Amino acid sequence: MTKYGLNSKQTLVTLLISLSLSTSPELISLYNQGKITISSFNLEKPLTEEVEIFIVQINGISCEGCANRIKTQFDSKPFVVDSKVYFNNQSAIVSVIPGNYKPVDIETWVKMVDFKYEPKVIQHYIENKH
Ligand SMILES: *[C@@H]1O[C@H](CO)[C@@H](O)[C@H](O)[C@H]1NC(C)=O
């Protein structure tokens, strides 16, 4: 299973990130929190009605750019459908296609961005989208 529109989505994300970094820290903050999305470019319907949600406490996030690197890491994983990283309260919400990942996988991804981060999945549940 591959994610739809991956290449154009990534190009757009890269563009958005470059613009945000050079113009407004607020913009990138909104992007990190999922308040600005590019979902309008995803014309196909999602393949599943259910998503698995991981709420992660991540100690050690020290800037919006750091939060963004963690979000980019989440979004690069094939079964991640959405992710939000909050710099203000050092946490993240990762939505994935159910049955593919365990809490330790999510924590490992954060460690791979930088070993200084201390990630811990504090909640984990299945959510119906509709
Ligand atoms: C962090 O803040 C956001 C809103 O800014 C909220 O949605 C999220 O649930 C918070 N995370 C935790 C772990 O409380």
The ligand as an SDF file (V2000), in Angstrom:
LIG
                    3D

 14 14  0  0  0  0  0  0  0  0999 V2000
   -0.9110   19.9190   23.5740 C   0  0  0  0  0  0  0  0  0  0  0  0
   -1.6460   21.0540   23.1370 O   0  0  0  0  0  0  0  0  0  0  0  0
   -2.5490   20.8110   22.0770 C   0  0  0  0  0  0  0  0  0  0  0  0
   -3.2230   22.1130   21.7220 C   0  0  0  0  0  0  0  0  0  0  0  0
   -2.2920   23.1520   21.6200 O   0  0  0  0  0  0  0  0  0  0  0  0
   -3.5600   19.7510   22.4740 C   0  0  0  0  0  0  0  0  0  0  0  0
   -4.4130   19.4450   21.3940 O   0  0  0  0  0  0  0  0  0  0  0  0
   -2.8310   18.4850   22.9090 C   0  0  0  0  0  0  0  0  0  0  0  0
   -3.7580   17.5290   23.3520 O   0  0  0  0  0  0  0  0  0  0  0  0
   -1.8470   18.8080   24.0090 C   0  0  0  0  0  0  0  0  0  0  0  0
   -1.0860   17.5880   24.3590 N   0  0  0  0  0  0  0  0  0  0  0  0
   -1.1310   17.0250   25.5660 C   0  0  0  0  0  0  0  0  0  0  0  0
   -0.2960   15.8120   25.7580 C   0  0  0  0  0  0  0  0  0  0  0  0
   -1.8050   17.4730   26.4720 O   0  0  0  0  0  0  0  0  0  0  0  0
  1  2  1  0
  1 10  1  0
  2  3  1  0
  3  4  1  0
  3  6  1  0
  4  5  1  0
  6  7  1  0
  6  8  1  0
  8  9  1  0
  8 10  1  0
 10 11  1  0
 11 12  1  0
 12 13  1  0
 12 14  2  0
M  END
$$$$
